[in-house]
Amino acid sequence: MAVIELGYVGSGGAELPEPPPLRPAEWGRRHLRRLTAALLAVLCLVTVTASDHLPAPRGLQARWEILFFQGDMFTLARDTVVVLSSGATQRLTGYDLDRGTPRWSREMDQPVPYLITTPGSSVVLLPTVERSVPSTPDGSQMQSIFTQTVAIDAATGAQLWRAPGDVTAVSLAHLPIGGDRVLLADHAADSTAVTGVRLVGARDGREVWRRDTPGAQQIATIGPDPRRPDRVATVTGAGQVRLLRLSDGAELGGGTVSVPSTGSAPDRYVNLGWHGGQLTVTQTTDTGVTVTGYGGQPLRQRWRVDEPDAVAAYGCGPVWCISTGAALIGRDWDSGLERWRAPLSHSARPFGADMLAVEGTADARYAILDAGTGRSIARLDGEPVEDVAGTRVLTISPTVTPGGRSAVGRVDLRTGETFTLGTIDGVSDYGCLTDRGLLVCQSVHDRLTVSAVG
């Protein structure tokens, strides 16, 4: 999911002309001897076959741009850029990704806090009807929840459906039931408690399955790949866990885990994970992190890791990661034992196939690591941006000369090399998305820019 809002929509910039084709290299004088030509050919062949580098990228080409102000939001939905503009009233507008032509525009009848979509999906989900409820048992802390969801067709702007419920998971196209799905959670009227969950079709809103969840204080979608969950976990205030299969809602067991009462502490929260038939429960407070692994049926504790200096723990594909501030540590799912350590790294997120994008390393601003071993694949000077397919990695970094611009590079994940493609208008941190060979970025100069990546 990515988010941004728009004010005034400027006219889409005209496409720049295609650059002239590269001229073939000229081969010396007209009457080179046959032997010399043969030797040159052999040398060229040796050079080409000895190289294990990909051909240098062809560059960057500006396509179009619109005015885009602070607080505006955008996301990509297949071949459409969807922009939510702020102002006296919010407006949602769809632009052709390739040309920048406005396809549709509609005024919002309810405030929308953010946009929800998943790469490859043609549906944009809008959380609406906000309600403030107590988030702690003593009522000292309040939290906003959204009690209704609206689905919009990204291609036409038409409303597909409107239904009660808060979005928990979206675009689950990998499920063996065909088509994208959305998991909705129903909340109690006076608290954050979850009273039920429903899986519905992303395009028609039709219910696939429904389960009541009495006493549930928390719900999570979990699985070996955090981007492709395959089950739902609900947890009561007493630590009673219930596991459901995401595709059909079938019961998969459960058990009891140790979950402390949040009391009045707003800095205490619990996250759930799943890998290899094992549930992990992460408890984070202002004094550290505790991660406990549970397995079997019913669930029983297998191991526990206490990290007083840690600030976060989360799934990293083949391992789970814990951030201490001084290092990023990859730990084994089955035992909790340390498998690798990346000094000075701050945080990580899944990136491509069994890779991690890591921020802050000993010798680079960003790096791509092998998630299973912690081996460095590429050191990056710029922020990494991954395409939908996970096959292309770009980097975005500020330029020194000229100032106010950002350099765009492409990373060869086989060699770790970065090829510079060109520069674009300076962009905000985490302000870019890429898909279908196009790079969409939020500029610091009130623009949303789209460039073709060669």
C-alpha positions in Angstrom: 0.0 0.0 0.0 1.1 3.5 -0.7 -0.6 6.7 0.2 -0.6 10.5 -0.8 -3.3 13.2 -1.6 -3.8 15.8 -4.3 -5.0 19.4 -4.5 -5.1 21.0 -7.9 -4.5 18.7 -10.8 -2.2 20.3 -13.4 -2.3 19.3 -17.0 -0.2 16.2 -17.8 3.1 17.1 -19.3 3.7 16.2 -22.9 5.7 13.1 -23.6 9.3 13.9 -24.4 10.5 12.8 -27.8 12.3 9.5 -28.1 16.1 9.9 -28.0 17.9 9.3 -31.3 19.0 5.7 -31.8 22.6 4.9 -30.9 24.9 5.1 -33.9 26.8 1.9 -34.7 30.5 2.1 -33.8 32.7 2.8 -36.8 35.4 0.3 -37.4 38.6 2.1 -38.4 39.6 2.6 -42.0 37.9 1.2 -45.0 40.7 -1.1 -46.1 41.7 -3.0 -43.0 43.5 -6.2 -43.7 41.4 -9.4 -43.3 43.8 -10.8 -40.6 43.4 -7.6 -38.4 39.7 -7.8 -38.7 39.7 -11.4 -37.7 41.8 -10.7 -34.6 39.6 -7.8 -33.6 36.6 -10.1 -33.9 38.2 -12.7 -31.7 39.1 -10.1 -29.1 35.5 -8.8 -29.1 34.1 -12.3 -28.7 36.5 -13.0 -25.7 35.4 -9.7 -24.1 31.7 -10.4 -24.5 31.8 -14.0 -23.2 34.1 -13.2 -20.3 31.8 -10.5 -19.0 29.2 -11.6 -16.4 27.5 -8.2 -16.3 24.1 -7.3 -17.6 24.0 -4.8 -20.5 24.1 -1.3 -19.2 20.6 0.2 -18.8 19.3 2.5 -21.5 18.4 5.4 -19.2 15.5 7.4 -17.9 12.8 9.3 -19.8 10.3 11.7 -18.3 6.7 10.9 -19.3 4.3 13.2 -17.5 3.7 15.1 -14.2 0.9 16.8 -12.3 0.7 19.2 -9.4 0.8 17.3 -6.2 0.8 19.0 -2.8 1.8 18.2 0.8 -0.7 15.8 2.3 -1.9 14.4 -1.1 -1.9 10.6 -1.6 -1.3 8.3 -4.5 -1.2 4.6 -5.2 -0.8 2.3 -8.3 -3.5 0.0 -9.4 -2.4 -1.9 -12.5 -2.3 0.7 -15.3 -3.8 3.5 -13.3 -2.3 6.1 -10.9 -5.0 6.8 -8.3 -4.6 10.2 -6.5 -6.5 11.4 -3.4 -6.5 15.2 -3.2 -7.0 17.2 0.0 -8.7 20.5 0.3 -12.2 21.6 1.4 -13.5 18.3 0.0 -11.5 15.3 -1.0 -11.4 14.2 -4.6 -10.3 10.8 -6.0 -8.8 10.9 -9.6 -7.5 8.1 -11.8 -4.7 8.8 -14.4 -3.5 6.6 -17.2 -0.2 5.3 -15.9 1.6 5.5 -19.3 0.2 8.8 -20.6 -1.0 10.8 -17.6 -4.5 11.3 -19.2 -7.2 11.8 -16.5 -9.6 8.8 -16.8 -12.1 9.7 -14.1 -12.6 11.9 -11.0 -15.1 11.7 -8.2 -15.7 13.7 -5.0 -15.7 11.8 -1.7 -18.8 11.8 0.3 -17.0 10.6 3.5 -13.5 11.5 4.7 -10.9 9.0 3.6 -7.7 8.7 5.7 -5.6 6.6 3.2 -5.8 4.4 0.1 -5.4 0.6 0.2 -4.4 -1.6 -2.7 -2.0 -4.4 -3.5 0.4 -4.5 -6.6 -1.5 -6.1 -9.5 -4.9 -5.3 -8.1 -7.5 -3.2 -10.1 -9.5 -2.4 -6.9 -8.8 0.5 -4.5 -10.2 0.2 -1.0 -11.2 3.3 1.0 -11.7 3.1 4.8 -14.5 5.4 5.9 -16.8 6.2 8.9 -14.2 6.8 11.6 -15.1 6.0 15.2 -13.0 6.8 18.4 -13.0 4.0 21.0 -11.0 3.2 24.1 -7.8 1.2 23.3 -6.9 0.2 26.9 -9.1 -1.5 29.6 -9.1 1.5 31.8 -10.2 3.9 29.0 -7.2 6.2 29.4 -6.2 5.8 25.7 -8.3 6.2 22.6 -7.9 4.8 19.1 -9.6 5.4 15.8 -11.1 2.5 13.9 -13.0 2.6 10.6 -16.3 0.8 10.4 -17.0 0.8 6.7 -15.1 0.0 3.5 -15.8 1.3 0.0 -14.3 -0.5 -3.1 -13.6 1.5 -6.2 -12.8 0.2 -9.7 -9.4 1.8 -10.5 -10.0 1.7 -14.3 -13.4 3.6 -14.2 -13.8 5.2 -10.8 -17.1 3.3 -10.3 -18.1 2.2 -6.8 -18.0 -1.6 -6.8 -19.4 -2.1 -3.3 -19.8 -0.6 0.2 -19.9 -2.8 3.3 -19.4 -2.7 7.1 -16.0 -3.7 8.3 -12.4 -2.6 8.6 -9.9 -3.9 6.1 -7.5 -6.5 7.5 -5.9 -8.1 4.4 -6.3 -7.3 0.7 -5.8 -8.8 -2.8 -5.1 -12.3 -1.8 -4.9 -13.6 -5.4 -2.6 -16.4 -4.4 -5.4 -18.2 -2.5 -6.7 -21.4 -4.2 -10.2 -20.0 -4.7 -9.5 -17.7 -7.6 -9.7 -13.9 -7.7 -8.7 -11.2 -5.3 -10.2 -11.3 -1.8 -10.5 -8.8 1.1 -10.7 -9.8 4.8 -12.9 -7.5 6.8 -13.1 -7.2 10.6 -16.2 -6.1 12.5 -15.6 -4.2 15.8 -17.6 -3.9 19.0 -19.5 -0.6 19.3 -17.5 0.6 22.3 -14.0 -0.9 22.0 -11.4 -2.2 19.6 -12.6 -5.8 20.2 -13.2 -7.8 17.0 -16.6 -9.5 17.0 -16.3 -11.2 13.6 -14.3 -11.6 10.4 -15.5 -12.0 6.8 -13.7 -12.8 3.5 -15.3 -11.1 0.6 -14.6 -10.8 -3.2 -12.6 -7.7 -3.9 -14.6 -6.8 -7.0 -18.1 -7.8 -6.0 -18.0 -7.7 -2.2 -19.7 -11.1 -2.1 -19.1 -13.0 1.1 -16.9 -16.1 0.8 -17.0 -17.1 4.5 -17.8 -15.5 7.9 -16.8 -16.4 11.4 -17.8 -14.9 14.8 -14.8 -14.2 17.1 -16.2 -13.8 20.6 -13.8 -12.2 23.0 -11.1 -11.5 20.4 -9.0 -8.4 21.2 -6.7 -8.8 18.3 -6.7 -10.2 14.8 -3.8 -10.9 12.4 -3.2 -12.5 9.0 -0.1 -14.7 9.2 2.0 -17.0 7.1 5.5 -18.0 6.1 5.6 -15.0 3.7 4.2 -11.9 5.5 3.2 -10.5 2.1 1.2 -13.7 1.3 -0.6 -14.8 4.5 -2.5 -18.1 4.5 -4.3 -18.1 7.8 -6.0 -15.8 10.3 -5.2 -15.7 14.1 -7.5 -14.2 16.7 -6.4 -13.6 20.3 -8.5 -13.0 23.4 -7.5 -10.9 26.3 -6.7 -14.1 28.2 -4.4 -15.3 25.5 -6.7 -17.8 23.8 -5.6 -18.2 20.2 -7.8 -19.4 17.4 -6.4 -20.3 13.9 -8.5 -20.2 10.7 -7.5 -21.0 7.2 -7.7 -17.9 5.1 -9.1 -19.4 2.0 -12.2 -21.0 3.5 -12.3 -20.1 7.2 -11.7 -23.7 8.3 -10.6 -24.2 11.9 -6.9 -25.1 12.2 -6.6 -25.4 16.0 -5.2 -23.0 18.6 -4.2 -22.9 22.2 -3.2 -20.5 25.0 -0.3 -18.1 24.8 1.1 -15.6 27.3 -0.2 -12.2 26.5 0.1 -9.5 29.2 -2.7 -7.1 29.8 -2.0 -3.7 28.2 -3.4 -1.9 31.2 -2.9 1.8 30.7 0.4 1.5 28.9 0.1 2.8 25.3 3.6 1.6 24.5 2.9 -2.1 24.9 1.6 -4.1 21.9 1.6 -7.7 20.6 2.3 -9.0 17.1 1.8 -12.5 15.7 3.7 -14.4 13.1 3.7 -17.9 11.6 6.3 -20.1 10.0 6.8 -23.9 9.6 3.7 -24.8 11.7 4.8 -22.5 14.6 3.2 -19.4 16.0 5.4 -16.6 17.2 4.1 -14.0 19.7 6.1 -10.7 19.9 5.5 -8.5 22.9 7.1 -5.0 22.6 7.4 -2.4 25.4 9.5 0.6 26.0 12.0 -1.6 27.9 12.6 -4.3 25.2 11.1 -7.1 23.2 10.1 -10.7 24.1 9.5 -13.3 21.3 8.0 -16.7 22.1 7.6 -19.6 19.8 4.6 -22.0 20.1 4.0 -25.2 18.3 1.9 -28.4 18.2 -1.8 -28.8 18.9 -2.8 -27.4 21.2 -0.1 -24.8 21.0 2.7 -25.1 23.6 5.7 -23.0 24.2 8.9 -24.2 22.5 11.3 -21.4 23.1 11.6 -17.8 24.3 14.0 -14.9 23.5 14.2 -11.8 25.7 16.1 -8.8 24.2 16.1 -5.9 26.7 17.8 -3.5 24.2 15.6 -4.4 21.2 13.1 -2.0 19.7 11.2 -4.3 17.3 10.9 -7.8 16.0 9.2 -9.0 12.8 9.2 -11.8 10.2 11.9 -11.7 7.5 11.0 -14.7 5.4 13.2 -17.6 6.2 14.2 -16.0 9.5 12.7 -13.6 12.0 14.5 -10.3 12.6 15.0 -8.4 15.7 16.4 -4.8 15.8 18.5 -3.8 18.8 19.6 -0.4 17.5 23.2 -1.6 17.3 22.5 -4.5 15.0 19.9 -6.4 13.0 19.8 -10.1 14.0 18.3 -12.9 12.0 17.0 -15.7 14.2 15.8 -19.2 13.5 12.1 -19.8 13.4 12.3 -23.3 15.0 14.6 -22.6 17.9 15.0 -18.8 18.2 18.8 -19.2 17.9 20.8 -16.5 16.1 21.7 -17.3 12.5 23.3 -14.0 11.4 24.0 -10.5 12.6 24.3 -7.3 10.6 26.1 -4.6 12.7 24.8 -1.0 12.7 21.7 -2.0 10.7 18.4 -0.5 11.9 15.5 -2.2 10.1 14.6 -4.5 7.3 11.7 -5.4 5.1 11.0 -8.4 2.7 12.4 -7.6 -0.8 12.1 -9.9 -3.8 12.7 -13.6 -3.4 14.2 -14.4 0.1 15.9 -11.0 0.2 15.8 -8.1 2.7 16.1 -4.4 2.1 18.1 -3.2 5.1 18.5 0.4 6.2 21.7 1.6 7.9 24.7 -0.8 7.6 28.3 -0.6 8.5 29.4 0.5 5.1 26.3 1.8 3.2 23.1 3.7 3.7 21.1 0.8 2.4 21.8 -2.8 1.5 20.2 -5.9 0.0 20.8 -9.0 2.1 20.2 -12.7 1.6 17.5 -13.3 4.3 18.6 -16.8 5.1 22.3 -16.2 5.6 22.6 -12.4 6.1 25.1 -12.3 3.2 25.3 -8.9 1.6 24.1 -9.0 -2.1 24.4 -5.3 -2.8 25.5 -2.1 -1.0 23.3 0.8 -2.0 23.9 4.6 -1.7 20.2 5.2 -2.3 16.8 4.1 -1.1 15.8 0.8 -2.8 12.5 0.6 -4.8 11.2 -2.8 -5.9 8.9 -3.4 -8.8 5.7 -5.5 -8.5 7.3 -8.7 -9.9 10.3 -8.4 -7.6 12.7 -8.7 -10.5 13.8 -5.1 -10.9 15.4 -3.0 -8.1 16.0 0.7 -8.5 17.7 3.1 -6.1 16.8 6.7 -5.4 19.4 9.1 -3.9 19.9 12.8 -3.6 22.4 14.4 -6.0 25.2 16.7 -4.9 25.5 18.6 -8.2 23.1 19.8 -9.3 21.3 20.1 -6.0 17.5 19.5 -5.6 17.4 16.4 -7.8 17.5 12.7 -7.2 19.6 10.1 -9.0 18.0 6.9 -10.2 20.0 3.7 -10.5 19.3 0.1 -11.4 20.8 -2.7 -9.3 22.2 -5.9 -10.8 21.4 -8.4 -8.0 23.8 -10.9 -9.5 26.9 -8.7 -9.1 25.7 -6.0 -6.7 26.6 -3.3 -9.2 24.4 -0.2 -9.6 24.0 1.5 -13.0 23.1 5.1 -13.0 20.1 5.8 -15.3 19.7 9.5 -14.9 18.1 12.1 -12.6 14.6 13.3 -11.7 13.2 16.1 -9.7 14.1 15.6 -6.0 11.8 13.2 -4.2 10.7 12.6 -0.6 11.9 9.6 1.4 9.8 6.5 0.5 8.0 8.6 -2.1 8.4 6.3 -5.1 6.6 3.3 -6.6 7.5 1.4 -9.7 5.6 -0.9 -12.0 5.4 -1.8 -15.7 8.7 -0.1 -16.4 7.5 3.2 -15.0 8.7 5.1 -11.9 6.2 7.2 -10.1 7.5 9.7 -7.5 6.3 12.4 -5.1 8.5 15.4 -5.7 9.6 17.8 -3.0 8.6 20.6 -5.4 4.9 19.8 -5.4 4.9 17.5 -8.4 4.0 13.8 -9.0 6.3 12.7 -11.7 6.3 9.6 -13.9 9.4 8.4 -15.8 10.1 5.5 -18.1 12.9 3.3 -16.9 15.0 1.9 -19.7 
